[in-house]
Amino acid sequence: MDRQLLPHLAIVLAVHRRGGFAAAAGELGMSASAVSHAVRAVEEQLGQPLFARTTRSVRLTEAGEAFLGVLAPAMSEIADAVDGFGASFGRVGGVLRINAPHVALPMAITPLVAEMSRRHPDVEVEVTSEDGLADIVAGGYDAGVRLGHTVAQDMVAVRLTPPFKAIMVASPAYLASAGMPRSIAALAGHNCIGFRFVTSGGAYAWDLLDRKAHVSVEVKGTVRVTNALYARDLALAGVGIAYIFEPLVRAELADGRLRQILPSSAFEEPGLFLYFPRRAAQAPKLRAFVDLAREMQGLADLQ
C-alpha cells in the first residue's frame, strides 16, 4: 500500500462517523474538497467506491462496510497504543468518542462528562447523540450507551443507572379536556404522542403491563417524534399523552405539571449501560471514564 495514504484513513473514518464530507471537514479542520480528495485517493487505491454519494446523503457501499469493518478496529488499537504510551508517563489524554441516545444525556452522560472534564483535562470527550442502534466499532466510537437488554453479549457493559420505569404522562390541561384513561384499551380514544425509530423508520409500540402481563400497544395521535425529550415538551404543552422514562419527568410529576396515567401499567426497563468491545477495556481514556462511572453510580456491571 502507498504509505502516503495512511493519513487519509482517519479521514475516511471521519466521513463515516459524521455522515458527510462537510461535517468531517469541520471536525478535522480541513476543507470539504481536501476531505473529498483524501477519500477519492483511498478509493482509487482500493479500486472500489467506499461511499455512495447523493445530494442528500453519504452512506457506505458494500465494499465500504467491509473495509471499515477492518479499518475501524485497527485504527482504534493504534489510538489506544498512543494513549497508553502517554498514560505510562502519568497522562490520560486523547479523544474519547461516545455514542448515546438523547435520553441518556441528562440521565447519565452529562454529569459524567462534566466530572471527566475536571479530572482529566487532556481528554476531549466527543458525544454523538442519536437514537438508533449504532455500530460503535464501525462508527469509530470508543463506547456507546444502550438499555441493558439491547447490549450485544460480546460487549463489556457497565451500569450507568438503576432500573427505571417507562410511564405514560399528560398535562392537567389535556386530562381536563380529554379525560383520564381508565384502561389500556381507552388509549385508543386519546391523542398519544408517538415515537419513530430513526434507523429503521418503524413506529415504536408502547411496552405496558396489563394485569402484570407484558403487552405492546400501537398508539395513534396527531404527532410523532424521534426524540423522547421532545415528547415530554409536547406533553407539557397539553398536546397529548407521552410515553417516557420516569426519571426524565420526575420534577414535572412532583410539581404537578404532569400527571402519571395508569401507574400499574408502567413497564420496568433494566437501566442504561455503557458498553464497549472487550479489547478496548484497557485504553487509558476509556478506563478513566469507566472508573469514574463506577465511582459516581456505585453500581455493579451487567453480568
Number of C-alpha atoms within 10 A of each C-alpha: 7 7 7 9 14 11 10 18 17 17 23 25 20 21 25 23 17 17 16 20 24 17 17 23 20 13 13 15 10 13 14 17 12 13 25 18 13 18 24 18 16 21 17 11 12 13 10 15 17 25 22 12 14 8 5 6 11 17 16 18 15 13 16 19 16 13 16 22 16 12 19 20 20 12 16 18 14 11 15 22 15 15 20 20 14 15 15 10 8 9 17 22 21 20 16 18 20 22 27 24 21 18 20 21 16 12 15 21 20 13 14 17 19 11 15 20 14 10 13 16 14 15 22 16 20 14 19 16 15 16 20 16 18 17 13 20 19 19 21 23 23 24 25 24 28 24 19 20 13 12 20 13 9 10 16 20 26 22 27 29 20 14 13 16 17 20 24 24 28 27 24 19 17 20 19 9 9 13 12 18 15 10 12 15 10 10 17 15 13 19 18 25 24 24 22 17 15 15 11 9 11 10 16 16 15 19 19 23 19 16 9 11 9 13 16 12 16 14 18 15 15 11 14 17 16 19 17 23 17 15 24 25 12 19 25 23 15 17 21 25 28 27 25 19 24 18 16 17 19 11 12 16 17 10 9 11 18 26 22 20 21 17 14 12 22 23 22 16 16 17 17 26 25 28 28 24 17 11 13 19 18 13 22 25 28 24 14 17 21 21 11 17 24 15 10 14 14 13 14 13 13 15 8
